[in-house]
Amino acid sequence: MDRSTLSALNRAIERHNPFIGLATLEEADLWRGNLPDCPSPHRSAMALVQSALADIERGKRICSLVILGEMGTGKTHFLAQVWQKLQLSGEAAFIYIDLQQFQDSTTVRQVLLSAIAQSLTRKGASGFMQWQELASALATHALESLDTQVKELTPELAVRRLRGQPQDRNRHWVDRVAEGFFKQRPDIGDPDVVRAILWTLAPAQAPFARKWLAGRSLAPWKLEELGLPQRQGESRESRAAELLEEILQVLGDWKPLVVAFDRLDGEELDETDEDALEDEWDMRVPVGAMVRLSQSLRALRCTHGTVLLSVMDPETWDRIVQPMLGRMTRHLSDRADPIELPETDETVVRSVIRAWLRKFYHDRKLVPPSPLYPFDDSQLKALAREGSDLHDAIEWCAENFRPVENDPLERVTQAFERSLAQVQDLGEMTEAAVIEALGLGFESLLGTTVEGVEIRGVEQRVSGKSQRRKTIDLKIIGSERGQDVRIGVMVVFDERGQRVGNRLRTLCDFEDFGLTRGVLVRPFQAEIPSSWKAREWISCLEATGGAWLDLSLEAIAPLLALAEIIAQRQEWGLSKSRILSFANGKGLATGNPLIRHLLRPSTPEAIAPNPKQDGPPDSRYSSHQQSSDIER
């Protein structure tokens, strides 16, 4: 990464912190629609919602779902993800209800109506308010009854038309459309509700129409201007009940509805604490509101159904809601068991933070040196190990999101170049160092395909199934053209014939170690005379596609240097994941000839010669060059 790229990244980080204020979502944050799409922790819960919407599409009237999650597992973030998906697809209208609003049992319907009216002011798939999308659908339906040639009236066309006309012409248009709609739907209980919804298309009158639809009072002159009645002699709660029923009917005839209940928070209670137990029963009000809305929706005969989606912590569900409702629990959950969001572990923390950073850089057309930049993997792993939930992790990221003074990849480069120079100057290799270096090389290739072999795992110092306590140095696990591949590797420098023969005999015990082939890694100049028993075991390796591969300092030096900086990573202030990322970027493993030949089955022309009998070793095994046939 060059200096200009680093400078651009740091400028972006200085100017905006995407984590500030979003550790705990408020309702406004949910509607803002700028949260990153992070399916990993919510995959099962989102699949359940999609399944419920499919059931609704097939004719089911009500689907009731409960999603459980401990504090800090992202329950409100999950609802925000549901809303963002619906906003993009337009397949359903979305209502969000904050259950903390329900404190008084005498105002339940007012609060429900207010929450629904407020939710419908949020922008839908068209970029206009859900109220306006509903109004344009009603207008299209009405105008089709007056003129069969009329095309669909989009919110954009309707708003543009009513913005450019005087009030009297708008009043005439609303009267005409409302009349056409009532001809089509004479069963509408309160025609004024439809008239008020149509007025949301007129920018100058929309705020007053929404206020009326929410059950609040308007000045007499404004009511006359809109052609809406002033309700006299009715209590606010009874008026709210009537409006609620009519709005739900119109909504249900328009498209499927998703109603999300949030913030029904219970606490761990001591049964001996009478004050706490008394407070617990205050939750009858919000729970009663949820049941009441479910009953109202079930009583309607709408064209489309509704998904009722409730999120809460397991303690609230187990100790409060279920005992409180008994058989009526079906109003909240008609599935056998609620689904639980996964607890916050290392995988969840990494996936969420990575998703937020991906969106941050994508919006600014920047490419960071690593997906977690300016953080690294070790920092997020430490957060998870310390028991941080998503709230804590996002808060930590907000506090630590700052420019990096030096490019971490530049530090890796400096460390690698220094270590490589030391390895080359020293000019020595040991079996243990080579085994460690090859193991790290293959570890950096996990999930990568090289020489047609997909690397799935690497094990060091592998013991066999028998009780002989024999081990092989490395076991490479992979897949080649759909077949399992398990390659055993022995690194042998020993000059004693019996010792070399014993190591090779162990390597050739394929059944004990579960191998498909074996490879000896040994410098050709460390000859194996034909008189040694070890020569027979080399023939065994060659017969099954294995080989004796030359080991030169030139070929192994980059991997030895890689192992060295990983061992000293704390001194360099680097993480193992960042170092392995550097290795991938430089092709230290994919381009290493020794690693590539380890993965390639031997052919007659690739069989290692006896250096003493057949001349100098094959130079193909000791050059460090990048091949082009690497599949990722």
Protein Blocks (a to p, Z undefined) as FASTA:
>chain_A
ZZklmmmmmmmmmmpcfkgoplpccfklmmnopaccdfklmmmmmmmmmmmmmmmmnopa
bdcddddddehilmmmmmmmmmmmmmmnopaccddddfklmmbfklmmmmmmmmmmmmmm
pccfkopafklmmmmmmmmmmmmmmomkbccddfklmmmmmmmpcfklmmmmmmmmmmmm
mmmmmmbmblmlmmmmmmmmpmklmmmmmmmmnopacdfklmmmnopacdehiafklmmm
mmmmmmmmmmmmmmccddddehiacddddfklmklmmmmmmmmmmmmmmmmmmmmmmmpc
cfbdcdddddddfklmmmmmmmmnmmmmmmmoccfbdcddddddfklmmmmmmmmmmmmm
mmnopacfbfklcbdfklmmmmmmnopafklmmmmmmmmgccdfbafklmmmmmmmmmmm
mmmmnopacfklmmmmmmmmmmmmgoiaeehiacfbdcehiacfblnopacfbdcdddee
hiacdddddddfbfbfklmmmmmmmmmmmmlnopabdcddddfklccdfkbmklmmmmmm
mmnopacddddfklmmmmmmmmmmmmmmmmnopafklmmmmmmmnommmmpmklmmmmpc
cdfklpccdfklnopadfklmcccddfkbcZZ
